[in-house]
Amino acid sequence: MATTGGGTRNETGTAIEHYDGYDHGTAQRYFDIVGAARGRCPVARSDAHGGYWIVSAHEDIRRVLSDPETFSNARGIMIPVEDRLRKPPQDLDPPLQTDFRRLLNRYFSRHGLARHADRVHRLAEEHVEAVLPLGDRARGGPGCDVIGDFAKPLTAAVLSTVILDLRDPVRFAEVRGIVEGVGYGSAEQNARAFRRLQAVVEEMLDDLAGREERDDVLDAVLRGTVDGGRPLTRDERVGTVMQLLLGGLKTTVAAIGHIVAHLAARDGIEERLREPGWSRGPLDEFLRLEPPVKMIARSATRDVLVGGRRVRAGEMVAVMLGSANRDESVFPDAAELDVDRRRNPHLSFGLGAHRCIGSNLARMEIVSAVDALLARVRDVRPAPGARLVRTPSAPELSWEAVTVDFDLVEGASSS
């Protein structure tokens, strides 16, 4: 499966000085650009969006993520910084951020999610059945886009019916469509999509205000307390649901697309993923090599040295998770996929107080999706003419489409 990109060594070496995550060309050369920066200037300055620092080495990134007192989330984790509603717990600092984590943790812990495991797997099986005719080349299928035809509708179904228990499919379809536009295109387009999502979530929560009590995430948002016992404000409720939607509908889609792209293009990967236990070591290796989130930002609360460079109070710092995960000082043969890699301290789910609260759900969905797919199909391969193109997104690392063909296993039907 061919990829797009390229650029001369000089272009790659200087691109970090003008790095803009929304730029299409930059998106195609992301790993080349941050890799060159890691080797030449691990803490560099970009002049895009008013200027900000880019941190690309694993050790420096661990330090930033582990110190929320010095590197704050309070201005959000996006560049450029926007004057918009903050999304708990992501856009808060301890101790209030810790209160929100406690409010939600029980629903996203392994124990809390265990009751949903069978339902998630059934949803994955149902969505696989829906795409069998698309990828069955023997029946003349046009090719299945794993991103648009499978991963997006699957993750939307899991979030809406299993996690948030939103029972209005028309409303949720609208939400899903808006979410897909947040983080992509230009910074201006991203801001407009964010405002649209906020308005729809406000309406949705107004409609749910009088619903009966249930032991679920929405109950925690609607009836929970923080900060010594006070209820959440309206903005906090809206922001929390927005964060669950943005986290639950995009990053897992990207991860599923990355894995299927690899198993379609590389000999032996499909067989390896049919083995019991692949959800441990191999899954983490896929997440390391191509993390669904490639960049998150922090703002410095004081003057501080990072990698020998002085960062001033108030300046923004972008940590490149995709670069940390390919740091040769930590990962031997860092640019290669090694599904048997033993030591794998990747940072794909972040680190410290703000580590991704949905990581357990993401793992459950990814494994269910891949297992359900491989139970129905074999010889997954790139569709003729398929090309892998990175989506121009500031935070996410994702393919626009992963179009594959496959053969049906005995007993599966594409009718």
Secondary structure as UniProt FT lines:
FT   STRAND          2..3
FT   HELIX           9..15
FT   HELIX           16..18
FT   TURN            21..22
FT   HELIX           24..28
FT   HELIX           30..40
FT   STRAND          43..46
FT   HELIX           48..50
FT   STRAND          52..55
FT   HELIX           58..65
FT   TURN            68..70
FT   STRAND          71..72
FT   TURN            74..75
FT   TURN            88..91
FT   TURN            94..95
FT   HELIX           96..108
FT   HELIX           110..114
FT   TURN            115..116
FT   HELIX           117..135
FT   HELIX           137..139
FT   STRAND          144..145
FT   HELIX           146..151
FT   HELIX           152..157
FT   HELIX           158..163
FT   HELIX           169..179
FT   TURN            180..183
FT   HELIX           187..208
FT   TURN            209..210
FT   HELIX           217..223
FT   STRAND          225..226
FT   TURN            227..229
FT   STRAND          230..231
FT   HELIX           234..265
FT   TURN            267..268
FT   HELIX           269..273
FT   TURN            276..280
FT   HELIX           281..289
FT   STRAND          295..300
FT   STRAND          304..306
FT   TURN            307..308
FT   STRAND          309..311
FT   TURN            313..314
FT   STRAND          316..320
FT   HELIX           321..324
FT   TURN            325..326
FT   TURN            328..330
FT   TURN            332..335
FT   TURN            339..340
FT   TURN            348..349
FT   HELIX           352..354
FT   TURN            357..358
FT   HELIX           359..376
FT   STRAND          377..382
FT   TURN            384..385
FT   STRAND          387..388
FT   STRAND          403..408
FT   TURN            410..411
//
